[in-house]
Amino acid sequence: MSTSERTLFEPTRHELEVKEAHLRDLMGQLSLDALLLSRRDTFAWITGGRNNHVNKSSEWGFFDLLFLPHRKYCLASRIEALRAMEEELAGQGFELADYDWWKGREETVRRIVGKGRLGADGPFPRALEVNEALRRLRFALLPDEVVRFREVGRITTDALEETAREIQPGWSEHRIAARISERAMSEGVDAVVTLVATDERVYRYRHPIDTGKRLQRYAMLVLCGRKYGLVANLTRLVHFGSPPGELREKLEKVTTVDAEMIACTVVGAVLADIFHAGMAAYAAVGYPEEWKQHHQGGVAGYNGREILALPNSQETVLDGQAFAWNPSIRGVKSEDTILVQGDSREFLTASGHWPTLEVLAGDGTRIQRPDLLVR
């Protein structure tokens, strides 16, 4: 990371203090003497976008944070300790508690905590697991997080859309996925999920991992990109030559569903109500059962979906919360990541350079949704 980028996206003291205050309030509510944080998403949130991973496929970090009422520690094996303190936690006030890699962390945790009541964001011997309560602390994003999320959205969108403009008939799905990942990773975004389907596979599978199949005319590209712990999600569709009328019709219908769900995503709205608005839209466009074939998305943030919306979800939309809805009809899908702030909705994954459809939602709101890119 360059000096200018680190300055631009460095967490402010205010952000860190606010989050630690929330953390210690939670400790007080649960009568905890110490709280151990080991998950990658929790670590990224509390440190303002830092990383504790080595294995990117794991949800668990390779070093931990331990909070006490008036002190905080980085627990790391001697393999990780130097990088942890110099590159991830510098200036954040953590004390290092290192240990031999072959012994593990439990003895060190118990030495520091003693007989105190311990909470943890995952399984740990004789600790109260409090991950669900911790997750809820991060649902509403702070201004510094919004700045970082905009950057993640920009890079993720550019990686997917630029690839969509580059691919050619004859490219394998593997090659397309590799190009998406390369573009994202060149700016520090991990491709958490990369889905590529071409031609008939778009119609057969809702979660199409890439294969050796070669593109003929039609492709669906999906990317969930993570940086600073935040995950931006989007889907784009590409067609070579004039698309069939049925495909056009399906896309118009699925974007109608998407626009309805987006229009209903306002501060204070109940997720179940948004979900049912989407179901009504599916029925209105002639596909009343299609929602059963794939989830419809939900709250975004430090995971691709922090909460999946369900017919009975009673969570409400918060000011400063991100969402990614992804309605689909066989052969098409519509997906972007949006941020709700006050009375406005900001599209974090809209570049302004992709063809769009203007869709009129039931409340009269006009919403731009991604169209097919015809090449």
C-alpha positions in Angstrom: 0.0 0.0 0.0 1.4 3.4 -1.0 1.8 6.2 1.6 -0.9 8.2 0.0 -3.4 5.3 0.0 -2.6 4.4 3.6 -3.2 8.1 4.6 -6.5 8.2 2.7 -7.9 5.1 4.2 -6.2 5.0 7.6 -8.8 4.6 10.3 -9.2 7.7 12.3 -8.8 7.8 16.1 -12.5 8.7 16.3 -13.5 5.6 14.4 -11.4 3.3 16.6 -12.5 5.0 19.8 -16.2 4.7 18.9 -15.9 1.0 18.0 -13.9 0.2 21.2 -16.6 2.0 23.3 -19.3 -0.1 21.7 -17.2 -3.2 22.4 -16.6 -2.4 26.0 -20.3 -1.5 26.4 -21.1 -5.0 25.2 -18.6 -6.5 27.6 -20.4 -4.6 30.4 -23.8 -5.8 29.3 -22.7 -9.4 29.2 -20.6 -9.1 32.4 -17.4 -10.1 30.6 -13.9 -9.4 32.0 -12.3 -10.1 28.7 -13.2 -10.5 25.0 -11.3 -12.5 22.5 -11.6 -11.6 18.8 -10.4 -14.2 16.3 -12.6 -13.9 13.2 -11.4 -12.1 10.2 -14.6 -10.0 9.8 -14.5 -9.0 13.5 -10.8 -8.1 13.3 -11.3 -6.0 10.2 -14.2 -4.1 11.8 -12.6 -3.3 15.1 -9.2 -2.2 13.5 -10.6 -0.1 10.8 -10.0 -2.4 7.9 -6.8 -4.3 8.8 -6.1 -8.0 8.1 -5.2 -10.9 10.3 -5.4 -13.7 7.7 -2.8 -15.9 6.1 -5.2 -18.5 4.6 -7.7 -16.5 2.6 -10.2 -19.4 2.5 -10.6 -19.4 6.3 -13.0 -17.2 8.3 -10.4 -17.3 11.2 -7.4 -15.1 11.5 -3.8 -16.1 12.3 -3.6 -13.8 15.3 -6.1 -12.5 17.8 -7.1 -9.5 19.8 -7.9 -9.6 23.5 -9.8 -6.8 25.1 -9.9 -6.2 28.9 -11.6 -3.2 30.6 -8.5 -1.0 30.4 -6.0 -2.9 28.3 -5.9 -4.6 24.9 -3.5 -7.2 23.5 -2.5 -8.7 20.2 -2.0 -12.4 20.7 0.3 -13.8 18.0 2.7 -16.7 17.5 6.2 -15.6 16.8 5.6 -16.4 13.1 3.0 -13.6 12.9 4.0 -11.2 15.7 6.3 -8.8 13.9 4.0 -8.2 10.9 1.0 -7.9 13.1 2.5 -5.2 15.2 4.3 -3.3 12.4 1.9 -3.5 9.4 -1.6 -4.1 10.8 -1.8 -2.7 14.3 0.8 0.1 14.4 -0.4 3.1 16.3 -3.6 1.4 17.6 -2.3 0.9 21.2 -2.2 -2.9 21.4 0.3 -4.7 23.6 2.0 -7.8 22.1 1.5 -11.1 23.9 3.4 -13.6 21.7 3.7 -17.4 22.1 5.5 -20.4 20.6 3.7 -21.6 17.5 3.7 -25.2 18.7 2.0 -24.4 22.0 -1.0 -22.4 20.7 -2.7 -19.4 22.3 -4.9 -20.9 25.0 -2.2 -20.8 27.8 -1.5 -17.1 26.9 -5.2 -16.2 27.0 -5.7 -17.9 30.4 -2.6 -16.3 31.8 -3.8 -12.8 31.0 -7.5 -13.3 31.8 -7.0 -15.4 34.9 -10.3 -16.4 36.5 -12.2 -13.6 34.7 -15.3 -14.3 32.6 -14.2 -14.6 29.0 -16.3 -14.0 25.8 -15.2 -14.9 22.3 -16.4 -14.4 18.7 -16.0 -18.1 18.1 -15.5 -21.4 19.9 -12.9 -21.2 22.7 -12.6 -23.4 25.8 -14.8 -22.1 28.7 -15.7 -18.9 26.9 -19.1 -17.4 26.2 -19.6 -17.2 22.4 -20.9 -13.7 21.5 -20.5 -13.5 17.8 -24.1 -12.6 17.0 -24.0 -9.6 19.4 -20.7 -8.5 17.9 -22.1 -8.7 14.3 -24.9 -6.3 15.2 -22.4 -3.7 16.3 -21.1 -3.3 12.7 -24.3 -3.3 10.8 -24.5 0.5 10.6 -21.4 1.9 9.0 -19.4 4.9 10.3 -18.4 7.7 7.9 -14.8 6.3 7.7 -16.2 2.9 6.7 -18.4 4.5 4.1 -15.3 6.1 2.5 -13.5 2.7 2.4 -16.6 0.9 1.1 -16.9 3.4 -1.8 -13.3 2.5 -2.8 -14.1 -1.2 -2.6 -17.2 -0.7 -4.7 -15.2 1.2 -7.3 -12.4 -1.3 -7.7 -14.8 -4.3 -7.7 -17.1 -2.7 -10.3 -14.2 -1.7 -12.5 -12.7 -5.2 -12.3 -15.9 -6.9 -13.4 -17.1 -4.4 -16.0 -13.7 -4.0 -17.7 -13.4 -7.8 -18.0 -16.9 -7.9 -19.5 -15.7 -5.4 -22.2 -12.6 -7.5 -22.8 -13.8 -11.0 -23.1 -14.2 -12.7 -26.5 -16.1 -15.7 -27.8 -13.8 -18.7 -27.4 -12.6 -17.6 -23.9 -13.1 -20.3 -21.3 -15.0 -19.6 -18.1 -11.7 -20.3 -16.3 -10.0 -17.6 -18.3 -12.8 -15.1 -17.7 -12.7 -15.7 -13.9 -9.0 -15.4 -13.8 -9.1 -12.1 -15.6 -11.7 -10.8 -13.1 -9.6 -11.9 -10.2 -6.4 -10.4 -11.7 -8.0 -7.0 -12.2 -9.4 -7.0 -8.6 -6.2 -8.2 -7.0 -4.1 -5.7 -8.8 -5.7 -3.1 -6.6 -5.8 -5.2 -3.4 -9.3 -6.6 -3.6 -9.8 -10.3 -2.9 -12.3 -12.0 -5.2 -14.2 -13.7 -2.4 -16.8 -15.1 -4.8 -16.2 -15.2 -8.6 -19.0 -16.9 -10.6 -18.9 -17.2 -14.4 -21.4 -18.9 -16.6 -21.7 -18.9 -20.4 -24.6 -19.7 -22.7 -26.7 -22.6 -21.5 -25.0 -22.7 -18.1 -26.5 -19.3 -17.3 -29.9 -20.9 -17.6 -29.2 -24.0 -15.6 -27.3 -22.9 -12.5 -27.8 -20.1 -10.0 -24.3 -20.4 -8.5 -22.2 -21.4 -11.5 -18.5 -21.7 -10.6 -16.3 -21.4 -13.6 -15.5 -24.4 -15.8 -13.5 -25.0 -19.0 -16.5 -24.3 -21.1 -15.9 -21.7 -23.8 -18.0 -18.6 -24.4 -20.2 -18.5 -27.5 -22.7 -15.6 -27.2 -23.9 -15.1 -23.6 -22.2 -14.7 -20.2 -23.0 -13.9 -16.7 -20.2 -12.5 -14.5 -20.5 -12.2 -10.7 -18.0 -10.7 -8.3 -17.9 -10.3 -4.5 -14.8 -8.3 -3.8 -13.3 -7.7 -0.3 -10.9 -5.0 0.8 -10.6 -3.4 4.3 -12.8 -6.3 5.4 -15.8 -4.9 3.4 -17.4 -6.9 0.6 -19.0 -5.3 -2.5 -21.3 -7.5 -4.7 -22.5 -7.1 -8.3 -23.6 -9.1 -11.3 -23.3 -8.1 -15.0 -24.6 -9.8 -18.2 -22.9 -9.7 -21.6 -24.3 -10.8 -25.0 -22.5 -11.0 -28.3 -24.8 -10.1 -31.2 -28.5 -9.2 -30.9 -30.0 -10.9 -27.8 -33.2 -13.0 -28.2 -36.4 -11.3 -27.2 -37.1 -13.7 -24.4 -33.8 -12.8 -22.8 -34.6 -9.1 -23.0 -38.1 -9.7 -21.6 -36.7 -11.7 -18.6 -34.2 -9.0 -17.8 -36.8 -6.3 -17.8 -38.9 -8.4 -15.4 -36.1 -9.2 -13.0 -34.9 -5.6 -12.9 -38.5 -4.7 -12.0 -38.3 -7.0 -9.0 -34.9 -5.5 -8.1 -36.1 -1.9 -8.4 -39.1 -2.7 -6.1 -36.9 -4.1 -3.4 -34.4 -1.2 -3.7 -37.2 1.3 -3.5 -38.5 -0.3 -0.3 -35.1 -0.3 1.3 -35.5 2.8 3.5 -34.4 3.5 7.1 -36.8 1.8 9.4 -38.2 -0.6 6.9 -38.6 -4.2 8.1 -36.7 -6.8 6.0 -39.7 -9.1 5.9 -41.7 -6.3 4.3 -39.0 -5.7 1.7 -38.9 -9.4 1.0 -42.7 -9.6 0.5 -42.6 -6.5 -1.8 -40.2 -8.5 -3.9 -42.4 -11.5 -3.9 -45.4 -9.4 -5.0 -43.2 -8.0 -7.8 -42.2 -11.5 -9.0 -45.9 -12.4 -9.1 -46.8 -9.2 -11.0 -44.3 -10.0 -13.8 -45.5 -13.5 -14.1 -43.0 -15.5 -12.1 -44.6 -16.1 -8.7 -42.5 -19.1 -7.8 -39.1 -18.0 -9.0 -37.9 -16.6 -5.7 -37.8 -20.1 -4.3 -34.9 -21.0 -6.6 -32.3 -18.6 -5.0 -32.0 -16.3 -2.0 -32.8 -12.7 -2.6 -29.9 -11.1 -0.8 -29.9 -8.8 2.2 -27.6 -6.8 4.4 -24.1 -6.4 3.1 -20.9 -5.2 4.9 -18.1 -7.3 6.4 -19.5 -10.4 4.7 -21.1 -10.8 1.3 -24.4 -11.0 3.2 -24.4 -10.2 6.9 -28.1 -11.1 7.0 -30.1 -13.0 4.3 -33.6 -11.6 4.1 -36.3 -14.2 4.8 -40.1 -14.0 4.8 -40.1 -13.6 8.6 -37.0 -11.4 9.0 -37.8 -8.7 11.7 -34.6 -6.7 11.4 -35.0 -3.1 10.3 -33.0 -1.1 7.9 -30.5 1.1 9.7 -29.1 4.5 8.7 -25.7 3.8 7.2 -26.4 0.2 6.3 -25.4 -1.5 3.1 -27.6 -3.9 1.1 -27.2 -6.2 -1.9 -30.4 -7.6 -3.3 -30.1 -10.2 -6.1 -33.4 -11.3 -7.5 -33.1 -13.8 -10.4 -35.2 -15.4 -13.0 -33.9 -18.4 -14.9 -31.2 -17.0 -17.2 -30.9 -13.5 -15.7 -30.0 -11.8 -12.4 -29.9 -8.2 -11.2 -27.4 -7.3 -8.4 -25.6 -4.2 -7.0 -24.5 -3.0 -3.6 -26.3 0.0 -2.2 -25.8 2.2 0.9 -28.8 3.7 2.8 -28.1 7.1 4.3 -31.0 9.1 5.6 -33.5 9.5 2.8 -31.0 8.6 0.0 -29.6 5.4 -1.5 -26.1 5.4 -3.0 -25.1 2.7 -5.5 -21.6 1.6 -4.5 -21.2 -0.6 -7.5 -22.6 1.7 -10.2 -19.7 3.0 -12.4 -21.8 5.2 -14.7 -20.2 3.5 -17.7 -22.5 0.5 -18.0 -25.8 0.5 -20.0 -28.8 0.8 -17.8 -32.6 0.3 -17.8 -34.7 2.9 -16.1 -37.3 1.1 -14.0 -40.3 2.6 -12.4 -41.0 1.2 -8.9 -44.4 0.9 -7.4 -44.0 4.1 -5.4 -43.1 6.1 -8.4 -39.3 6.1 -7.9 -37.2 5.8 -11.0 -34.3 3.5 -10.5 -31.4 2.7 -12.9 -30.6 -1.0 -13.1 -27.8 -2.7 -15.2 -28.8 -3.7 -18.7 -27.2 -6.3 -21.0 -23.9 -5.2 -22.5 -24.4 -6.0 -26.2 -21.2 -6.5 -28.1 
